[in-house]
Amino acid sequence: RSARDCSRVAGALRGHDHFRNVNDAPEYGTSLDVVLLAAGMSRRFGSSKLMADVAGKRVLEIALAQLLDLRAGRLIVVVGPESVIELPGLRNPAVTIARNAKPAAGLSSSIRIGLRGVGPGADGVMLCLADQVAVSADDYRRLVEAWRARPEAPAAAFYREQLGAPAIFPRSWFGDLRALAGDRGAGALLRSQRGSVVAVDMPVAEFDIDTPADLDRYRR
C-alpha cells in the first residue's frame, strides 16, 4: 500500500484539534456502539506504537479522532495494563476505557472485554484496530451505511482479497465473538462465514503500523 495515499489522511488530521461527543447527536437510526482495540503488545515495533508521534499526534489519537467524528454510539477503547490514558481523546466523556490486564492472551481477550462495555440497546458493534490509521471517518461511514442496509448480517472491510477489520457485527453474532480464542481475531470469523457478510471495498485498511518502517512510510 502506498504511504502517499495514507499520508493524506495524516495531513487532514493536523488541523483536527478537538474531539466531538458522539453521544450528543447519534447520526444513525440503527444503534451502533464502537470498540477500538488498542491493547496490542507492539512486539514488532519495539515500543508502544500507539504512542508514537505523527505530526504532533499520537497514533492512538488519530484513530480516536476518526471514530469520534463518526458520531455513532458508545466508544469503548480497550487498552493494555500499562497504557497511558492522559491523551485528550481518552479523557473525552464520550469514551469508555476498558483495560485488558492480560493482552498476551490475544486479540480475542480484548474483543470480549470490549463487548462488556456495549450498551444493552445497541443493535451491533463495530470492531476497529487502532493501528489502521489510514481508515478515515468517511470509510467508517461507508461501512455503517452498508450494514444499515442489511442490519441482520455483518459488514466488513474488503482488502487483499479477503474480509477483515474494521467490521460490524449484529448482536446475534456477539456469542460467536465471545467464543474466539487466543490471537484469533474477528477476521477469521468473518472469513469462515464469508457468504453471510456484506463486503465493503476498503483498500486503505490494508495499511497498518506494525514496525518502525511502517510508521516512517505513514509519516511520508
C-alpha angles and dihedrals in degrees: 000000000000112000088210092073091045093049091061087067091051090050092052090052095055089082095045101104102158140050123225124225101243093196094063097073116007110208098207131066092213108071112244130176124196130222117196111199108215106148099096120141095232090217095159093044096055095222137029103311092188090062093051115120124248115177092329096315131096118241089244091053091055092055091046093050092055094048096044088051088056091070097210123141129285117354112209116189115198110206134175127256094266100036117134110242102182093095111122093240093055090053090056110117089228090065125084116199117215119184125216104205091189109038090160086075086078142250092300090066091056091049091054092048091049092050090058088067096051111112120249090240096053115116092200147354131232114215115207134179117227094217094058090092096160093066108101133205088255090055090052090048092054089052092050092048091052090050093048089057089059106017093168090066133058119254121207143176114262118213137137086026092294143085121258148133137001091057138157122219125192117230091258088069097051091096090056090051092051090051093060114114136205118343091337103125131193091275091074090052092049093050092048089055098035095142091061097049129092106227119214116193107237112157093172089066088072090074117081135153113252102139138029087254089059090052092050091052091050092049090054 
